[in-house]
Amino acid sequence: MGQKLELAVAILNGAVGDYLHRTENGLATEMACFMGGAPLVLEREALALALPSATGRIAVLVHGVMCTEDIWAFPDGRDYGSLLARDLGFTPLYVRYNSGLAIPDNGEALDRLLAAVVAAWPVPIEEIVPIGYSMGGLVLRSACHAARTRDVTLGVGGTGAAPPPVDWLAHVRRAIYVGTPHLGAPMERLGRVVARILHAVPDPTTRLVAQIADLRSHGVKDLGDADLRHADRKRRGLNVGLRDARHPVPLLAEIEHFLVAGALYAEPWLATLLGDSIVPVSSATAGPGLAADNVRLLPGLSHMALAHHPDVYRNIRMWCGGAPEDTIPEEKEAGWT
Amino acid sequence: MDVKRVRGLRALVEDVVEHGTTAVERVHLTLAARPFAVLQAIPPLAAPSRDVHVAYEAWVSGVYGMVRVGNRVVGRVAEAVIDLAERREAPPAADPGARTLPTQMDVAPSQL
């Protein structure tokens, strides 16, 4: 019941979360790090108590639109975070957020959240590896952009004077994106075109349908062109095409980026056209200048399956410094695939 | 579900009914205006159909208005019920002036 309720609230947040936030509705989700279904208090003592075996390597997992951190779970309850903890000594942090808010707003919130995590982390930090699924990857990129551009960041217990900057980005050497629409999602752009056509029809009933379609959240609308900054959203009105390759925010050069894409079909033209059913391959693998080893196209995987699949984990583990082994011990016996 | 979310759900349902009723009312009045516009174009029927149209719009707006008023009343009642339930579930506040009788566990064995 608890998980279903949280999922229902997450879907509602994804659909109209910006409205819930604007009206201060109690159903609006506040961004936080979750562990075992409960939010973590980002204070040093509280974190030390909640995470007694915290290590210096942190994996930050950011879910996609209309879901919670439960999207990462394999059938046996494990997930990429817990497997990274077992295999490579990472401490996983699961971010939950209101996916209906604009991606730039969630990016700024994640920037503040990660600064607070770094300030309160109970042991010296060696590395932070952000892992974003679907919209979560765009929120990560937006947070990186916010961290790069902000003037003053959160500090450690600062009183009175300007707080010292907490540069969480300095701990990030690699970022992993799973099924992330780096060039946007054509389905949202198609929905935008349909809504415009409906608005243009001089019939009150059709316009009512168009108005209902336009109620979808800022977060969903931002997915159309993968808008990472508020400024990017201004170009939205000019583009009604099904593909937009002019993304104005490049991947950060100082971080190594790893991209995973799914493709429902093995045939190249079908894979290009349909991708993982939500995100086209061209959008999920859009990383100009990335080495071939940094991009994986996994045939036969749908968008939802990318969040919890052994093939994806094998790549994540390898990119995080693990051995490129073929098997995961519990894969077969637990029936993950 | 915690009380904050229950309150949020109540507010959301009230908002949906409020805005939904207003949107449907607008469509209703726009669609209904079309036959009246045709009738008002016919000279002998123009005056009476204009009167009927005004009366019809007042009646329609009244019905939708009643739905909105009823929605707000139900919302206030639901809010009051939530308040009541929250007060009942909350632990009673300690009265610093009140004397409490010692329980058996508070009494030293030698006093028994």
Interface residues (C-beta under 8 A of the other chain):
Chain A: L5 V9 L12 L20 T23 N25 G26 L27 A28 P204 T205 R207 L208 Q211
Chain B: M1 K4 R5 V6 R7 G8 L9 A11 L12 D15 A23 V24 R26 V27 T30 L31
